[in-house]
Amino acid sequence: MSLRVRRDDLDLTGELKTWSRPGDSGASVDCCFCPTCGTRIFHAPASAADVLHIKPGTLDNPDAMAPQYMSYTDNAPGWVHVDGLDIVWSGRPDPAQRTGRKPSAQ
């Protein structure tokens, strides 16, 4: 699960370590984690340099955020369900559509 935020809207403090992997777009994704406990903090996709994908469990108050869309639903376990979303992608969203509304495909 990830929370997509604009990089400029986030203040990061503390030390992080990074490893990289290829993303679905073919571009690299930097995976940033705590060097002490190993918890992943966020992913930084090279294909969208202006955003970070934060792991919501790392937030001080995750209830302050609400989901806006779901993607990769074909890969989700059957028990994952978020009510009230009108933007749902079965796989990787088209980058041009991420800022607009798309009707649910489910």
TORVEXLUM-130917 format. One record per atom (N, C-alpha, C): residue number from 0; residue in one letter; x, y, z. Coordinates in steps of 0.02 Angstrom, whole numbers, plus 50000, padded with zeros to 5 digits. Each point is the difference from the previous one (the first is absolute). Layout:
KEMAR   k r    xx    yy    zz
KEMAR NUM A     X     Y     Z
...
//
This chain:
KEMAR   k r    xx    yy    zz
KEMAR   0 M 50042 49942 50000
KEMAR   0 M 49958 50058 50000
KEMAR   0 M 50045 50062 50000
KEMAR   1 S 49983 50048 49960
KEMAR   1 S 50039 50061 49995
KEMAR   1 S 49955 50061 49998
KEMAR   2 L 50027 50054 50024
KEMAR   2 L 49966 50065 50000
KEMAR   2 L 50040 50045 49954
KEMAR   3 R 49971 50019 49944
KEMAR   3 R 50035 50041 49950
KEMAR   3 R 49994 50074 50021
KEMAR   4 V 50058 50032 50009
KEMAR   4 V 50002 50071 50019
KEMAR   4 V 50050 50037 49956
KEMAR   5 R 49989 50066 49993
KEMAR   5 R 50049 50040 49964
KEMAR   5 R 50062 50007 50044
KEMAR   6 R 50057 49991 49970
KEMAR   6 R 50064 50004 50036
KEMAR   6 R 50007 50067 50037
KEMAR   7 D 49978 50054 49968
KEMAR   7 D 50007 50067 50030
KEMAR   7 D 49955 50010 50061
KEMAR   8 D 49950 49956 50009
KEMAR   8 D 49954 50007 50057
KEMAR   8 D 50022 49961 50061
KEMAR   9 L 50059 49970 49997
KEMAR   9 L 50023 49957 50054
KEMAR   9 L 50066 50025 50029
KEMAR  10 D 50003 50002 50066
KEMAR  10 D 50063 50016 50035
KEMAR  10 D 50027 49936 50029
KEMAR  11 L 50059 49981 49978
KEMAR  11 L 50033 49939 50025
KEMAR  11 L 50058 50018 50044
KEMAR  12 T 50006 49965 50056
KEMAR  12 T 50057 50009 50044
KEMAR  12 T 50028 49931 50017
KEMAR  13 G 50062 49997 50018
KEMAR  13 G 50031 49937 50020
KEMAR  13 G 50035 49967 49942
KEMAR  14 E 50038 49949 50017
KEMAR  14 E 50040 49963 49951
KEMAR  14 E 49959 49945 49968
KEMAR  15 L 50009 49991 49935
KEMAR  15 L 49969 49946 49963
KEMAR  15 L 50052 49962 49960
KEMAR  16 K 49987 49938 49987
KEMAR  16 K 50041 49961 49954
KEMAR  16 K 49955 49983 49941
KEMAR  17 T 50031 49985 49942
KEMAR  17 T 49962 49990 49939
KEMAR  17 T 50026 49940 49961
KEMAR  18 W 49954 49963 49971
KEMAR  18 W 50016 49950 49949
KEMAR  18 W 49954 50013 49941
KEMAR  19 S 50017 49977 49942
KEMAR  19 S 49962 50014 49939
KEMAR  19 S 49978 49936 49967
KEMAR  20 R 49943 50005 49966
KEMAR  20 R 49973 49944 49961
KEMAR  20 R 49965 50028 49939
KEMAR  21 P 49990 49959 49949
KEMAR  21 P 49962 50024 49941
KEMAR  21 P 49926 50003 50016
KEMAR  22 G 49967 50054 49978
KEMAR  22 G 49928 50007 50009
KEMAR  22 G 49963 49972 49940
KEMAR  23 D 49934 49998 50003
KEMAR  23 D 49960 49975 49945
KEMAR  23 D 50007 50041 49937
KEMAR  24 S 50019 50064 50008
KEMAR  24 S 50010 50043 49942
KEMAR  24 S 50066 49986 49964
KEMAR  25 G 50043 49962 50033
KEMAR  25 G 50067 49988 49974
KEMAR  25 G 50052 50046 50031
KEMAR  26 A 49978 50055 50029
KEMAR  26 A 50045 50047 50034
KEMAR  26 A 50015 49973 50071
KEMAR  27 S 50054 50023 50029
KEMAR  27 S 50019 49977 50066
KEMAR  27 S 49956 50031 50054
KEMAR  28 V 49995 49965 50056
KEMAR  28 V 49964 50024 50059
KEMAR  28 V 50048 49995 50059
KEMAR  29 D 50013 50056 50033
KEMAR  29 D 50041 50000 50060
KEMAR  29 D 49956 49982 50059
KEMAR  30 C 50020 49950 50038
KEMAR  30 C 49963 49977 50059
KEMAR  30 C 50038 50023 50061
KEMAR  31 C 49972 50047 50038
KEMAR  31 C 50035 50031 50056
KEMAR  31 C 49975 49971 50066
KEMAR  32 F 50046 49984 50045
KEMAR  32 F 49983 49966 50061
KEMAR  32 F 50042 50025 50059
KEMAR  33 C 49975 49985 50060
KEMAR  33 C 50036 50018 50062
KEMAR  33 C 50061 49955 50007
KEMAR  34 P 50060 50029 50008
KEMAR  34 P 50060 49959 50006
KEMAR  34 P 50005 49962 50066
KEMAR  35 T 49960 50019 50049
KEMAR  35 T 50002 49966 50065
KEMAR  35 T 49955 49939 50001
KEMAR  36 C 49936 50007 49979
KEMAR  36 C 49953 49945 50007
KEMAR  36 C 49982 49967 49933
KEMAR  37 G 50016 50033 49944
KEMAR  37 G 49986 49972 49934
KEMAR  37 G 49931 50015 49973
KEMAR  38 T 49958 50037 50036
KEMAR  38 T 49933 50016 49977
KEMAR  38 T 50003 50044 49938
KEMAR  39 R 49963 49980 49947
KEMAR  39 R 49996 50042 49940
KEMAR  39 R 49959 50062 50017
KEMAR  40 I 50026 50059 49980
KEMAR  40 I 49967 50063 50014
KEMAR  40 I 49964 50025 49937
KEMAR  41 F 50034 49999 49943
KEMAR  41 F 49967 50020 49938
KEMAR  41 F 50037 49972 49941
KEMAR  42 H 49967 50004 49942
KEMAR  42 H 50029 49984 49935
KEMAR  42 H 50002 50064 49960
KEMAR  43 A 50054 50009 49961
KEMAR  43 A 50008 50059 49958
KEMAR  43 A 50008 49976 49928
KEMAR  44 P 49946 50000 49960
KEMAR  44 P 50005 49976 49931
KEMAR  44 P 50034 50051 49954
KEMAR  45 A 50048 49978 49961
KEMAR  45 A 50034 50044 49952
KEMAR  45 A 49951 50023 49947
KEMAR  46 S 49948 49961 49987
KEMAR  46 S 49951 50018 49948
KEMAR  46 S 49954 50057 50021
KEMAR  47 A 50001 50017 50065
KEMAR  47 A 49958 50055 50026
KEMAR  47 A 50041 50036 50054
KEMAR  48 A 50050 50038 49979
KEMAR  48 A 50049 50029 50046
KEMAR  48 A 49969 50050 50049
KEMAR  49 D 49940 50024 49986
KEMAR  49 D 49969 50050 50044
KEMAR  49 D 49958 49968 50056
KEMAR  50 V 49996 49933 50003
KEMAR  50 V 49960 49967 50052
KEMAR  50 V 50040 49948 50039
KEMAR  51 L 49975 49986 50059
KEMAR  51 L 50025 49945 50041
KEMAR  51 L 49941 49956 50018
KEMAR  52 H 50013 49936 50009
KEMAR  52 H 49948 49953 50021
KEMAR  52 H 50017 49979 50072
KEMAR  53 I 49968 50033 50048
KEMAR  53 I 50013 49989 50071
KEMAR  53 I 49963 49938 50023
KEMAR  54 K 50030 49963 50046
KEMAR  54 K 49967 49944 50032
KEMAR  54 K 49958 50029 50057
KEMAR  55 P 49932 49998 49996
KEMAR  55 P 49958 50035 50047
KEMAR  55 P 50008 49978 50073
KEMAR  56 G 50021 49940 50011
KEMAR  56 G 50011 49977 50069
KEMAR  56 G 50056 50036 50035
KEMAR  57 T 50041 50037 49963
KEMAR  57 T 50055 50036 50030
KEMAR  57 T 49980 50071 50023
KEMAR  58 L 49939 50021 49983
KEMAR  58 L 49977 50067 50019
KEMAR  58 L 49982 50003 50074
KEMAR  59 D 50011 50059 50030
KEMAR  59 D 49980 50009 50070
KEMAR  59 D 49925 49995 50008
KEMAR  60 N 49961 50023 49951
KEMAR  60 N 49928 49998 50003
KEMAR  60 N 49972 49977 49933
KEMAR  61 P 50001 49935 49986
KEMAR  61 P 49975 49976 49935
KEMAR  61 P 49926 50013 49990
KEMAR  62 D 49961 50010 50053
KEMAR  62 D 49929 50014 49993
KEMAR  62 D 49986 50070 49971
KEMAR  63 A 50052 50042 49997
KEMAR  63 A 49991 50067 49972
KEMAR  63 A 49995 49998 49924
KEMAR  64 M 50015 49942 49970
KEMAR  64 M 49997 49992 49927
KEMAR  64 M 49944 49953 49982
KEMAR  65 A 49973 50008 49940
KEMAR  65 A 49949 49954 49975
KEMAR  65 A 50019 49979 49929
KEMAR  66 P 49988 49938 49981
KEMAR  66 P 50015 49977 49932
KEMAR  66 P 49961 50039 49947
KEMAR  67 Q 50033 50014 49944
KEMAR  67 Q 49968 50035 49944
KEMAR  67 Q 49990 49952 49941
KEMAR  68 Y 50043 49949 49994
KEMAR  68 Y 49993 49951 49947
KEMAR  68 Y 50036 49937 50020
KEMAR  69 M 49986 49947 49963
KEMAR  69 M 50035 49936 50009
KEMAR  69 M 50027 49979 49933
KEMAR  70 S 50060 49971 50002
KEMAR  70 S 50029 49973 49939
KEMAR  70 S 50028 49930 50015
KEMAR  71 Y 50015 49964 49947
KEMAR  71 Y 50026 49931 50006
KEMAR  71 Y 49951 49955 50038
KEMAR  72 T 49936 50010 49990
KEMAR  72 T 49951 49960 50036
KEMAR  72 T 50002 49926 49979
KEMAR  73 D 50024 49986 49940
KEMAR  73 D 50007 49930 49979
KEMAR  73 D 50051 49962 50043
KEMAR  74 N 50047 50036 50031
KEMAR  74 N 50051 49969 50042
KEMAR  74 N 49981 49999 50074
KEMAR  75 A 49945 50032 50018
KEMAR  75 A 49982 50006 50071
KEMAR  75 A 49970 49935 50026
KEMAR  76 P 50014 49984 50063
KEMAR  76 P 49966 49942 50031
KEMAR  76 P 49925 50012 50002
KEMAR  77 G 49961 49948 50001
KEMAR  77 G 49928 50005 49999
KEMAR  77 G 49970 50038 50058
KEMAR  78 W 50036 50004 50056
KEMAR  78 W 49974 50034 50059
KEMAR  78 W 50010 50076 49998
KEMAR  79 V 50036 50026 49950
KEMAR  79 V 50011 50072 49995
KEMAR  79 V 49940 50032 49964
KEMAR  80 H 49968 50046 50034
KEMAR  80 H 49943 50035 49971
KEMAR  80 H 49996 50070 50031
KEMAR  81 V 49992 50051 49958
KEMAR  81 V 49991 50068 50024
KEMAR  81 V 49935 50026 49971
KEMAR  82 D 49952 50014 50044
KEMAR  82 D 49935 50026 49979
KEMAR  82 D 50004 50073 49978
KEMAR  83 G 49957 50019 49954
KEMAR  83 G 49991 50070 49983
KEMAR  83 G 50049 50028 49949
KEMAR  84 L 50041 49959 49969
KEMAR  84 L 50047 50026 49950
KEMAR  84 L 49968 49997 49931
KEMAR  85 D 50005 50054 49963
KEMAR  85 D 49975 49998 49931
KEMAR  85 D 50057 49998 49949
KEMAR  86 I 50062 49994 50024
KEMAR  86 I 50058 49994 49956
KEMAR  86 I 50035 49935 50018
KEMAR  87 V 49997 49952 49954
KEMAR  87 V 50029 49935 50012
KEMAR  87 V 50033 49976 49935
KEMAR  88 W 50062 49978 50005
KEMAR  88 W 50036 49971 49943
KEMAR  88 W 50018 49928 50018
KEMAR  89 S 49992 49955 49953
KEMAR  89 S 50018 49930 50012
KEMAR  89 S 50076 49990 50000
KEMAR  90 G 50036 50044 49967
KEMAR  90 G 50073 49996 49997
KEMAR  90 G 50032 50067 50009
KEMAR  91 R 50052 50013 49962
KEMAR  91 R 50036 50064 50003
KEMAR  91 R 49959 50054 49967
KEMAR  92 P 49986 50055 50035
KEMAR  92 P 49962 50055 49969
KEMAR  92 P 50041 50035 49946
KEMAR  93 D 49967 50021 49948
KEMAR  93 D 50032 50042 49949
KEMAR  93 D 50019 50065 50035
KEMAR  94 P 50063 50022 49996
KEMAR  94 P 50021 50062 50035
KEMAR  94 P 49956 50060 49982
KEMAR  95 A 49975 50004 49940
KEMAR  95 A 49958 50056 49980
KEMAR  95 A 49932 49999 50035
KEMAR  96 Q 49979 49942 50024
KEMAR  96 Q 49935 49994 50032
KEMAR  96 Q 50003 50007 50076
KEMAR  97 R 50059 50001 50029
KEMAR  97 R 50005 50001 50072
KEMAR  97 R 49972 50064 50032
KEMAR  98 T 49996 50054 49962
KEMAR  98 T 49975 50062 50028
KEMAR  98 T 49926 50010 49985
KEMAR  99 G 49972 49958 49957
KEMAR  99 G 49930 50006 49982
KEMAR  99 G 49958 49945 50030
KEMAR 100 R 49937 50001 49986
KEMAR 100 R 49953 49949 50025
KEMAR 100 R 49993 49945 49948
KEMAR 101 K 49999 49940 50023
KEMAR 101 K 49987 49943 49957
KEMAR 101 K 49948 49956 50033
KEMAR 102 P 49947 49981 49966
KEMAR 102 P 49950 49957 50031
KEMAR 102 P 50029 49933 50019
KEMAR 103 S 49971 49970 50051
KEMAR 103 S 50023 49935 50024
KEMAR 103 S 49992 49947 49945
KEMAR 104 A 50051 49958 49996
KEMAR 104 A 49998 49946 49951
KEMAR 104 A 49975 49936 50033
KEMAR 105 Q 49982 50004 50064
KEMAR 105 Q 49979 49940 50036
KEMAR 105 Q 49926 49999 50011
//
